[in-house]
Amino acid sequence: MFCLAAKDLIDNQKVQAIIGPQTWAETSLVAEISSQKRIPFLSLAEATPEWAMKKWHFLLQSSPSQIMQMKAIAEIVKSWKLYNITMIYEDGDSSSTKILSQLSEALTEFGTELSNAIAIPPLVSSSLSQQLEKLREGQCRVIIVHLSFPLALNLFETAKRMNIMGEGNVWITTGSFTSLVHSLNASTISNMQGVIGVKSYIPKLFPQYADFYRRFRKKFSSENFEEFNYEPGIFAAEAYDAARIVVDAMRETNQIGGQLLLDKIMLSNFTGLSGKIQFTKHGRAPAHTFKIINLIGRSYREIGFWSDGLGFSKYLDEKASYSSSVKELGKVVNPTCAIRLRIGVPSMSNVKQYAEVIQDLSQNVPSFNFKGFSICLFDEIVKKLPYRLEYDYFAFNGTYDELVKQVYLKVSVLFITLVCCSSLQFLQIIDNKLL
């Protein structure tokens, strides 16, 4: 129906250019028609496959390439040193293949890799719960959500109902969802506590944005009085820039459609509301700065920025200091590493200065105290971890071989021998068991 409506409109009207829509599925339906009619088509979809722009010569991607966004996410993952990484994406969306590839390349560049990918059907179905059940396997998993806004809302609602939002999983959302978070109410945000989002950055310092902001709020509020938030997001800014691209090109060429108008659009070079406007190979140049947010409480807070080649910073100005770790932006609330470890301490150790189990006989219920160099060393190492780790010591009445065998057998509780491990081995054991 969408394709037929677009065709009828183009056939019956003097269409000079087409702007939109936001999804690749809808874009692919119109691209064939626009190329047949030689009408420039500026797609607002987040990612347009390269093969499509080669096949349909009049198709342009007017939203910035998101390849740098994947690098930002990879650096966030690197900051926490978590390596069990899953991406959830929309099944049937061919543009997701490009995003998946970009993320995989970015993770590889930072020394890790994508562990798993889960495809979610575009329509709400019972299979969503079945797919999310896979997230119960393992702990300290990074889950990157790249879904359309409605599908992402349903995903988080289902995940909250299944009680897997706070089981040691770190959730990161891409711009397709994060850029619309400002429109959510407190009730909806309650399903996403601790989620970290990467969203496009809109520079708001120049007069052009102030004028757009005033006019957008006035018109939007008059036409959508039932809405509670009138803030223009990145998609509104990108649509405004696309319209300006077309208008400026038509003014210079006085041309209705055709190759000449397309050529003039391709030469666009200015700073718009959504950033630098410039095309390379029918696609807009990538954005290089993104905003990092954290959903907490009844809303979200902006914790800082990421800039390609510079890293993370709290502010964007001449005095800004940059870091390679997102942890430098301050405390990030997320439900990472909810697992509680049981640390086995050999009660028959002959080297008391390393590990000693002391029974407290003053209590009716047997209790133990643990001390020694290895105990202190382990406590200090845990403090240095980039996430909170809950653990308890317990006395293990057996040989070292028996203790190590429990780790090998992967029994229901985790045993770690303290005497025989260096600090480096401690960290390796923790990473291997958690991830």
N, C-alpha and C positions, 0 to 999 in steps of 0.2 A: 504493500500500500504506500509506503514511504517513497519508494522508487517511482511508482506510477504518478504520485502527486507531484514529485519533482519534475518528472518528464512533461506532464501537462502544463505546469507553470512555465517551464522553459519554452515549450512550443507556442504558448499563447501570449507570452509577454516578451518585451525587448530586454531580456536579461543580459546585463553587461558583465557581471561577475557573481560568483556564489561564495558566501562565507558560512562556515560551519559544516556539519554539526560537530559535537564533542567526542563522539564515539567512532572507533574505526569501522564497526559494523555498518553504521549509517553512511559513513564517508565512502566506503567501497561501493555502495549502491548508487551514489550520485556521480562518482568519478568517471564511470564509463560514459554517461550521458554528457557530462561537461566536456570531455575530450572530443566526443563525436560532434558537438556543436561549437567546438573551439572557444569555449568560455572558461576563463581562469577560475579555478576553484580553490579557495583558501580554506583548508581544513583546520579545525581547532582541536582535532583529536590529539591526545598526548603523544602518540607515537604512530608514525606512518611507515610501513615497510618499504625498504628501498626498491624492491621489485615493483611496487605499485606506482611509484613516481617515475619509474622507467617505462612502465606499460602505458600509463595515462599521462601524457605529456603536459596537460593543462592542470594537473593536480599539484598543489603546493602545500607544505605543512607550515602553517603560520604560527603555530605554538612552538616555543623553543624546544630543541632537542633535550631529552632528559638524561643523556648519558652521564653528565656530571652529577646528577642526583644520585645515581647508583654509586658513584665514587664517594659521595658524602655518607651514604648508608654503610658502605664498606669500612670507612674510617671509624664510624660509630661502633661497629662490630669489633674492629681491631682494638678500640679503646678498652673494652671489657675483657679482651682475650678469651672470648667465647667462640667455639668453633663448630658447634652443632647447629647448622643454619638451614632453615626451611623457608621456602618462598611459597606463598599462596597466591595464585593468580586465576584469572577468569578463563575457563575452558572455552575454546572456540574463537577466542580473540587472537587473531594472527599477530597483532601488534605486540601482544604479551611475549611472544617468542623473542622479539628484538630486545625487550626490556630484560627478559630472563638471561639472554646472552650478555647484555651489557653488565648486569649485576655479577654474573659468573666471572667475567673478565676482570671486573674491579676487585672482587674478592681474591682472585688469584694473584693480582698485583700486590696485594697486602699480605700474602702468605697464607691464605686459607682458601676454602672452596665451598660451594653450595652442596649441602649434604642431601637435600631432598626438595622436591617440588610437588605441590598439591594443586591439582586443577579443580576449581569449583564451577559447577554448572551455572550458567547465567540466570536461570530461573530458580526460585526457591523450591527446594525439594528435600525429601527425607534423607538423601545421600549426604547432605551437609554435616549432619551429626556423625555419620559414619566416617566421613573424611577427617573431622576434627578429633575423632577417637585416636588417630595416629599420633596426635600431639601428646598423648599421655605416656608415650614410650620415652624413657630417658628423662633427664633433668637439665636445667640450664640451657634450654633451647632458645635460639634467636628465631623469631617468626616474623618474616617480612611480608606484609600484606599489600598486594598490588591489585586492588579490585575497584570497580566502579563504586560510587558513593552508596547507592541503595544496597548493593550486594555486601559491601563492607559493614554497613549497619546491621544487616541480618546476621553476618558472621559473628560480630562481637556480641550480639544479643544471645545467639546460640551458645557461644563459648562461655558467656557468663552463666547461663542456665546450666551448663554442663560442669561448672566449677573448675574450669581449666585456665581462667584468666590469671589466677594467682598461684599456680603450682610451679613456680620456678621458671616460667617462660617470659622472655623479654620480647615484647611486641613492638614492631616498628612499622609505621605506615608511610606509603609513598604519597606524592603530591596529589594524585587523583582523588584521594580521600582527604588528606590533611588540609588541602587548600579550601575545603568547605567546612571545616570544624567550627569556624566562627558562627555558623548558622544553627548549630545544635543547641538544644536546651539542656538543662542540668540533669533531667531524668535520663536522657539518652547517654550523656557523658558518663553517668554512673556505671554503665556497662563496660567502660573502657579505661578504668583507673590504671594509671601507670604507663599507658601507651606513649611511646615516643614518636613524634611525627616530623617528617621532612617536608617542607612546603616551599613553593616558589617565593622569592623575595621581591616585593614591590617597592622600589625607591619612591619615597613620598616627599622629597625635599623641594622639588621645583614647582613653580606656580601652575603648570599644566595639570598636575595631579589634584591640587586644591580645587581648581575649577571643575574638574571631572567629578571629584568626590561630592561637591555641593550639589551639582545637577543630578547625579545618580541617585543620591539619597532622596532628593525631592520627588523625582519621578517614580522611583521604586516604591516609596511609602504611599504615594497617591494611588498606585495601581495594585498594591499588595498590602492593604491596611491590616490584614489578619496576621502578617508576619511580625515578629518581635525584633528582628535584626535587619538593619538596612545597610550594613557595611558592604561595599563592593569588594569582591575577592579577586583573585588572579584571573579567573575565567572571564569576568566582566572586563578587566583591563586588556586581556588578550583580544577579546572581541572588538573592543574600541580601537585597538591598534590595527586590527585587520581591516576595519572599515576605513581608517585613515589611509592605510596603504593603497587601497583601491581608489579612494577619492583623489588622492594626490596624483596617482598614475593617470587617471582619466582626465584630470585637469591639464596635464602636460601633453597628453596624446590626442585628446578629443576623440577617442576611439571607443566604439562599442564592441567589446570582446575582441577576439582575434589574437594573433601572434604578437602584434605591436604592443597591445596592452599587457600581455604576459611578460614581454621583454622589459617593459618599463617597471612593472611590479618587481621583477627579479633584481632590478638595480636599486631598490629601496635601501636607504642607508641613513637612519636617524635613531634617536633615543626616544622610545615610546614609553607608555605607562608601565609596560611589563618588561622593560629593559631594552637592550640593543636590538634594533630591527635590521637584519641583514640576512640574505639568503645565500646558501651554498648548495648546489646540486638539488634545487627544488625544495630544500628544507631550510628552516630558519636556524641560524647559528645557536649553539647551546648556551643556556644560562650558566653562569659561573659562581653564583652566590645563592645560598638557600638558608631559610630560617629553620631553626630547630625548636620544637615545642614539646611540652610534657603535659598530658592530660591528667589532672588531679583535682579532687574535690568536685565542685560544681561547674568548673570551667577548665581552662588550660592556661599555662604560663609560657611565655617566650623565654627560653633559657639562653639563646644566643644565635650565632650564625656559623656557617661553614662556607669558606671560599676556596675555590680550586687553586692549588699552588701555595696557599697560605695556611689553611687549617681552620681551627675553631677559634672564635672570639666572642666576647660578650657584647661588643659594640662594633659598629662600622664607622670609623672616623680615622683621622690621621694619627691619633694617639693609640689606636687599638693594638693590643698585643695578641699574638696568635700562638696556638698550641696544637700539637698533633693529636691530643686526647680530648674527647668530649667531657671528661671528668673535670677539666679545668674550668668549665662553665658553671660549676657549682653542683649542688646535690640534685641528682635526677631520681625521682621516685619511680621505681618499677619493681615488679614482683620476682626479681631474679633469685634463683637458688633457694627455694623454700625447703629443700631436702635437709634433714637433720642427720648428721653422721654419728656413728658410734665408733669411737677410737679405742681399739684394744691395746691395753698396756700389760706387758708380761709381768705377772705377779711374782714369778720365780726368778726374776733377773738377779744375776750375781754382780752386776755393775750398777750399784745403787746411785752413783753420781749422775748416771744417764737417765734412768727411769726407776722410780720406786713407788710401790703401792703401799699405802699406810692405812690400815683399817682403823676406823673410829669406833672404839668399844663403848663410848659413853652413850650411844643411842640404842634404843630398843630395836630399831630396824638397822641391819648392817649397812654401813656407809663407808666410803673410801676417800682418801685424799691422794692426790697424785703430784709428785714433784720430781725434780731432776732436770738436767741440761736439756734433754730431748723434749720434755714437756714445755719448758720455757721457750725453746726454739720453735716448736710447733705453734704455740700461741702467738708469737711475734710474726711468724710467716702469715698466719691467717689474717692478721691485722692489715697486711699489705695487699691482700687480694682486692680486686676491683669490684667485689660484690660481697654481700653479707653471707657468712657461712655459719650455720648453727651446728654445734657438735657437742657430744658428751664423751667423757672418758669412762671406761669400765675395766675392771680387773679381768684379765684373761689367765686362767689357771691351766696352762699347757706349755708345750715346748714351742720354740721359735718356728720349727718346721710346721707344726700344727696351725700356728697363727697365720703363717704365710699361705698355707693351703686354703684357709677360709677365703682369702682374697681371690685365689685362683678359681675356687668353686662358685664364686659370686653368690654367696648365700644372702639371706634376706637382710642381714645387717652388714655394715662395712667394717672390716678390721684393718687396722694399719699398725705395723710394727714400728715402734718409735726408736728403739735402740739401734737398729741396723740401717736406718735411713739418714742420708744427708739432707740438708735443706732443699737442694735441687730435686732429690728424689721425692721429698714430701710433695712439692708442687706438681710433679709429674703424676704421682699417684692420685692426687685430688682431681686434676684435670681429666685423667683417664676414666676415673670412676664417675664423675659428674657428667662428662660430656659424651 
